[in-house]
Amino acid sequence: KIGEEPDYAAVGKEAASSGAEILLWDMEARGPAKKAAIQAICDAGYSPSQIWLSEQPNPAGSEVDGLFSRVTWAPNDPSPKSLKFLSDFRRLWNAEPEYHSAGGYACGEVLAQATEIAGTTDNEKVRDAILNNEFDTVMGKLRFAQNGLPVATFPVAQWQNGVPELVYPASAKTKDPIY
């Protein structure tokens, strides 16, 4: 039911009885609830060879080791733009950024580059620039489809020893995946 927490143990039991070897999971749980959901799946006897989450699990811990997830940005991204963003964010805010912070920053980068390309702040011309160009951002290269949705290759992370290591693409890779 909408608004109710799913019975993750039941999901784990159903997945285990199906014989599924890989779990692709668009989990709505956040923070400690996500950790508890993952634990409930495992406690129910489900032991897939791979679990793929729709977003990076948090908090870290050995119980998430081996999980894969797509990420839009991670603090260990080795790209120069990412490293500068991380350093500047820490210096300015005395805090650790997370992917929402990088996403907001990337929006500003796109807008700044689009207004420069358009030569104006006129909405129609900026929109045209956004839809017809590629932008270099803290989240990598971004372009946008005609419906405004982003077209990008976002990294894939795998938790290894309690740390989300980037395993794809090669330009962002911090470790090889473990299967």
Salt bridges, closest charged atoms under 4 A:
GLU55 OE1 - ARG30 NH1 3.39
GLU55 OE2 - LYS34 NZ 3.42
GLU63 OE2 - LYS35 NZ 3.74
ASP88 OD2 - LYS84 NZ 2.57
ASP88 OD1 - ARG91 NH2 3.19
GLU96 OE2 - ARG90 NE 2.89
GLU98 OE1 - HIS100 ND1 2.90
GLU109 OE2 - LYS81 NZ 3.06
ASP136 OD1 - LYS141 NZ 3.86
GLU165 OE2 - LYS175 NZ 3.97
ASP176 OD1 - LYS173 NZ 2.99
